[in-house]
Structures are given as C-alpha cells and as structure tokens.
Amino acid sequence: MARNTGPDCRICRREGVKLFLKGVRCNTEKCALERRSYAPGQHGRSRVKPSDYRVHLREKQKIKIIYGVLEKQFRNYFEAASRMRGITGTNLLALLERRLDNVVFRMGFATSRTEARQLVLHGHITVDGKKVNVPSALVKPGSVVAVTEKSRKNPGIVQAVEVAKSRESMAWLSCDFEKFSGSILSVPTRDQIPLDVQEQLVVEFYSK
C-alpha cells in the first residue's frame, strides 16, 4: 500500500466521496466530508464543469487511493485484469480485493486498510498457517487468513473485531471472530464488492 503523508480527510473531500481512510472516524460526525462537503482549497466551492479526461482520471485516482497502490502497481493490476476472462473492470476490482491487506480489513481485523497493512508488515497475520508480511500478496480461494496467537490480545485488533461483529460480513468471506481467522470462499463478484466506483471509466482511461 502506498503511503500517504498528507491529511486523509482532505483526499475524501477532493474526491467528493467517503473513501474510509480513517477507519471508524469516517462513520461519525467527525468526518470532514460530513462537515465540509466541498473540495479543499481556495477554489473548493467553485463550480467548474469537469472535462471527460478529468472524470476518467479522478475515477482511476479514487480506486488507487482506496486500495493504497502506486501508479505502476495499479497499471500492472490493470494489465493482469485485461488478460483474464470476463469484464476487465470487474477483474481489476476482484484482484485488488484479494490483496492480503484488503482481505484483513474486509474480515474485520483492522478498521482501515492502512491499519491492515501495518498488521501484515509487522508479522501479525498468517495465511494457511504461515506468516506473510507482504500486503500486496494475492490470497487464493480456499486460503485461511488468521491473526497470530500472540497478537490476538492486541488492543487495536480486539477493538476492530468488536466493530466488525456489528456489521454484515462479506459474502465471499467466512469469518470466525472467536478464532480470529477467516477463509476465502470465492473470487468476489462485482455485486459483492461494496464500492461506489465506476470501474469502466478506468478501462476507458487506459484505452485512450
């Protein structure tokens, strides 16, 4: 996941949608987008008709920011998706969803993808019983992702799990919060990916 050194809430305001970069905070009244629903900066409230290029670019940037990948990484994902059978845009999102840091976040062991990335990097996560410290590792259907035994009392992880228990689990994942583990049931389909994005615009952007 690419590191963002600027204010996360400023990014959400620029894109005009919640990207859930701050975890639990994004669902509270403290969310910057709730308080100031216009773009940041001196001309944030100006009404400018965006060009087609800008619309396509912003959609690509939005997806990159959500998953925290760099331009070269994102392009590689797109090229891999274009070589797969099926709809390229859907394939792209499915590949990004299967990143280990995203899977950890989706399972509820972290409140944001940034937190999930840290858990993976610091050796708190195993895949099929083996420690994996590469956030971009793709998790295959049938694999079991779990928090290591000694990390299950980590306050951050415990808090994240408590939050996750109150929300509906992802259809393509199976989670056992008592054992701090979960498994990948299948490759996610588009209707199983809760993202308000237009991936077809990304396909059109790279096709120009």
C-alpha positions as CSV (number, residue, x, y, z in Angstrom):
1,M,0.0,0.0,0.0
2,A,1.4,3.4,-1.0
3,R,2.0,5.8,1.9
4,N,0.0,9.0,2.0
5,T,1.8,11.7,4.0
6,G,-1.0,14.3,3.8
7,P,-4.3,14.6,5.6
8,D,-6.6,11.7,4.7
9,C,-9.8,13.6,5.1
10,R,-8.6,16.2,2.5
11,I,-8.4,13.4,0.0
12,C,-12.0,12.4,0.6
13,R,-13.2,16.0,0.2
14,R,-11.3,16.3,-3.1
15,E,-12.9,13.1,-4.5
16,G,-16.3,14.1,-3.1
17,V,-17.0,10.7,-1.5
18,K,-16.0,8.8,1.6
19,L,-13.0,6.6,1.0
20,F,-12.9,5.3,4.6
21,L,-9.3,6.1,5.0
22,K,-9.7,6.9,8.7
23,G,-11.5,3.7,9.8
24,V,-14.2,4.2,12.5
25,R,-13.9,8.0,12.3
26,C,-15.5,8.0,8.9
27,N,-18.8,6.8,10.3
28,T,-19.0,9.5,12.9
29,E,-20.0,13.2,12.9
30,K,-16.2,14.0,13.0
31,C,-15.9,13.0,9.3
32,A,-14.6,16.0,7.4
33,L,-16.8,15.3,4.4
34,E,-19.9,15.5,6.6
35,R,-18.9,18.9,7.9
36,R,-17.5,20.3,4.7
37,S,-18.8,18.6,1.6
38,Y,-16.9,20.7,-0.9
39,A,-13.4,20.3,-2.2
40,P,-10.5,21.7,-0.2
41,G,-8.5,24.8,-1.1
42,Q,-9.3,28.4,-2.1
43,H,-11.5,27.4,-5.1
44,G,-13.1,24.4,-3.4
45,R,-16.6,25.8,-3.7
46,S,-16.2,26.9,-7.3
47,R,-18.4,25.2,-9.9
48,V,-16.3,24.0,-12.8
49,K,-17.6,21.6,-15.4
50,P,-15.0,18.8,-15.5
51,S,-13.7,17.6,-18.8
52,D,-14.0,13.9,-19.8
53,Y,-10.4,13.4,-19.2
54,R,-10.7,14.7,-15.7
55,V,-13.7,12.5,-14.9
56,H,-11.8,9.4,-16.1
57,L,-8.6,10.4,-14.3
58,R,-10.4,11.1,-11.0
59,E,-12.1,7.7,-11.0
60,K,-8.8,6.0,-11.5
61,Q,-7.2,8.0,-8.8
62,K,-10.1,7.2,-6.5
63,I,-9.7,3.5,-6.8
64,K,-5.9,3.8,-6.4
65,I,-6.4,5.8,-3.2
66,I,-9.0,3.4,-1.8
67,Y,-6.7,0.4,-2.1
68,G,-3.5,2.4,-1.5
69,V,-1.5,1.3,-4.5
70,L,1.0,3.3,-6.6
71,E,0.6,4.1,-10.3
72,K,2.9,1.3,-11.6
73,Q,1.3,-1.2,-9.3
74,F,-2.2,-0.2,-10.4
75,R,-1.2,-0.4,-14.1
76,N,0.2,-3.9,-13.5
77,Y,-3.1,-4.9,-11.9
78,F,-5.0,-3.5,-14.9
79,E,-2.8,-5.3,-17.4
80,A,-3.3,-8.6,-15.5
81,A,-7.1,-8.0,-15.4
82,S,-7.2,-7.3,-19.1
83,R,-5.6,-10.7,-19.8
84,M,-8.2,-12.5,-17.7
85,R,-11.5,-13.8,-19.0
86,G,-14.5,-11.7,-18.2
87,I,-15.1,-8.0,-17.8
88,T,-11.8,-6.1,-17.3
89,G,-13.1,-3.6,-14.8
90,T,-14.6,-6.3,-12.6
91,N,-11.5,-8.4,-12.9
92,L,-9.5,-5.4,-11.7
93,L,-11.6,-4.8,-8.6
94,A,-11.5,-8.6,-7.8
95,L,-7.7,-8.6,-7.9
96,L,-7.5,-5.6,-5.7
97,E,-10.0,-7.1,-3.2
98,R,-7.8,-10.2,-2.9
99,R,-4.8,-8.3,-1.7
100,L,-3.9,-9.5,1.7
101,D,-4.1,-6.1,3.4
102,N,-7.6,-5.7,1.9
103,V,-8.7,-9.2,3.0
104,V,-7.6,-8.5,6.6
105,F,-9.6,-5.2,6.5
106,R,-12.7,-6.9,5.0
107,M,-12.5,-9.7,7.6
108,G,-12.7,-7.1,10.3
109,F,-9.2,-7.5,11.9
110,A,-8.5,-3.8,11.2
111,T,-10.7,-0.7,10.9
112,S,-8.9,0.6,7.8
113,R,-6.7,-0.7,5.0
114,T,-3.8,1.4,6.4
115,E,-4.1,-0.5,9.8
116,A,-4.4,-3.8,7.9
117,R,-1.2,-3.0,6.0
118,Q,0.6,-2.4,9.3
119,L,-0.6,-5.7,10.8
120,V,0.7,-7.6,7.7
121,L,4.0,-5.7,7.7
122,H,4.6,-6.4,11.4
123,G,4.0,-10.1,11.1
124,H,0.6,-10.3,12.9
125,I,-1.1,-12.2,10.0
126,T,-0.7,-15.7,8.7
127,V,-2.0,-17.3,5.5
128,D,-2.6,-21.1,5.7
129,G,-0.6,-21.2,8.9
130,K,2.5,-19.3,7.6
131,K,3.4,-15.7,8.4
132,V,3.1,-13.4,5.4
133,N,4.4,-9.9,5.6
134,V,3.7,-8.7,2.1
135,P,0.5,-6.6,2.0
136,S,0.1,-7.0,-1.8
137,A,0.2,-10.8,-1.7
138,L,-2.9,-12.2,-3.5
139,V,-5.0,-14.5,-1.4
140,K,-6.5,-17.5,-3.3
141,P,-9.9,-19.0,-2.7
142,G,-9.7,-21.7,0.0
143,S,-6.9,-20.0,1.9
144,V,-7.3,-19.3,5.6
145,V,-6.2,-15.9,6.9
146,A,-5.7,-15.5,10.7
147,V,-4.2,-13.3,13.4
148,T,-1.2,-14.9,15.1
149,E,-1.8,-16.4,18.5
150,K,0.3,-13.9,20.4
151,S,-1.4,-10.9,18.6
152,R,-5.0,-11.8,19.5
153,K,-4.9,-9.7,22.6
154,N,-3.6,-6.6,20.7
155,P,-6.0,-3.8,21.7
156,G,-6.3,-2.5,18.2
157,I,-7.2,-5.9,16.8
158,V,-9.7,-6.6,19.6
159,Q,-11.4,-3.2,19.0
160,A,-11.6,-3.8,15.3
161,V,-13.2,-7.2,15.8
162,E,-15.8,-5.8,18.2
163,V,-16.7,-3.2,15.5
164,A,-16.8,-5.9,12.8
165,K,-19.2,-8.1,14.8
166,S,-21.9,-5.5,14.5
167,R,-21.8,-5.3,10.7
168,E,-22.7,-7.7,7.9
169,S,-19.8,-9.9,6.7
170,M,-18.7,-10.1,3.1
171,A,-20.4,-12.8,1.0
172,W,-17.2,-14.0,-0.4
173,L,-15.5,-14.4,3.0
174,S,-16.1,-16.6,6.0
175,C,-15.0,-15.2,9.4
176,D,-14.7,-16.8,12.8
177,F,-14.1,-14.0,15.3
178,E,-13.6,-16.4,18.2
179,K,-10.6,-17.9,16.5
180,F,-9.5,-14.6,14.8
181,S,-9.5,-16.3,11.5
182,G,-11.4,-16.4,8.2
183,S,-11.3,-18.1,4.8
184,I,-11.7,-17.0,1.2
185,L,-14.8,-18.7,-0.2
186,S,-14.5,-17.5,-3.7
187,V,-13.3,-14.7,-6.0
188,P,-15.6,-11.8,-5.3
189,T,-18.1,-10.8,-8.0
190,R,-19.0,-7.1,-8.7
191,D,-22.1,-7.2,-6.7
192,Q,-20.1,-8.5,-3.7
193,I,-17.7,-5.5,-3.7
194,P,-19.3,-2.6,-1.9
195,L,-17.6,0.3,-3.7
196,D,-19.2,3.3,-5.2
197,V,-16.9,3.5,-8.2
198,Q,-17.3,3.3,-12.0
199,E,-14.5,0.9,-13.0
200,Q,-15.5,1.1,-16.6
201,L,-14.1,4.7,-16.7
202,V,-10.7,3.3,-15.7
203,V,-10.9,0.8,-18.6
204,E,-11.7,3.7,-20.9
205,F,-8.9,5.8,-19.4
206,Y,-6.3,3.2,-20.2
207,S,-7.8,2.5,-23.6
208,K,-7.3,6.0,-24.9
